[in-house]
Amino acid sequence: MPSSDSSINWTSLITICSAAILIGTELLGAAWASGWALAGFFQLGSTVETILQCVFALCALYAIFVFLRQANRVEPVFKRN
């Protein structure tokens, strides 16, 4: 939690947000495509396809969360004065 004597490091914030958008888009796209491909390859049906896509999407969202935490450690968004 930022204290009252900290300010936002805009360069780090923009860098982290840009990277998160890029990586998040790639991960969620891969999650969707993986669910579709596995269900199609094994002929599992549309219900299982949707379930696989949701499971892979949750894994992707967790990976995005972990990435954001690590990125904030490397490039802190809040800088102390």
N, C-alpha and C positions, 0 to 999 in steps of 0.2 A: 504494500500500500504506500503510495507516495505521501511524503510529508508536506507540510505547508511551505517549506523552504526549497522545494524541488520544482524544476521546470521541465517541459517536454522537449526532448531532443527530436526535432522534426525530421532530420535526416534519417535517423534510425527508424523512426516510426514509418516513414514512407518506404524505406527499404524493406522492412519486415512485412508491411502490408502488401507490397508488390510481390515479394517472394511467396507469401502465403496464398495470394490469388493464383499465381502461376502453378505452384505445387499442388494446391487444393483442386484446381481444375483438372490437372493431370491425374491425380489420385482418384477423384470421383469418376472421371471418365473411364479410367482403367477398371474401377470397381463395377461400373455398369456393364462395360464390355465383357468383363470376366464372367459375370453372372449370366449374361446372354449367351456367351460362347460355350460355357460348361453345360448349361441347360440344353442348348441346341445339340451339342456333340453327343450327350448321353440321352437325348430325347426324353427329358424329364417333365416337359409341360410348362405352361405359362405360370402356374402358381409357384412351382419350385423355382422357376427363373426369377420371379419377383422376390422370393425369399432370399435366394442367393445374392441378388443385387442389393437388397437391404443389409444383409450381413456384411458383405464386402464394403458397402458404403459406411457402415458403422466403424469398421476397421480403418477406413480411409479418414474419417472424421477424427478418430483417436490419433492417428498418425499426424494429422494437421495440428491437433492440440499439442502433441509432444514437440513438433517442430517449432511452434510458436513459443513454447516455454524455453526451449534451447536457444532460439534466436534472440529472445529477450535477455538471456544470460550473456550472450556474446556481444550484442549491441543493445545496451539498456535504453529503454524509451524515456525513462525519467532520469534526469541528471541533477545532481545536488549542486547547489550554489555555494 
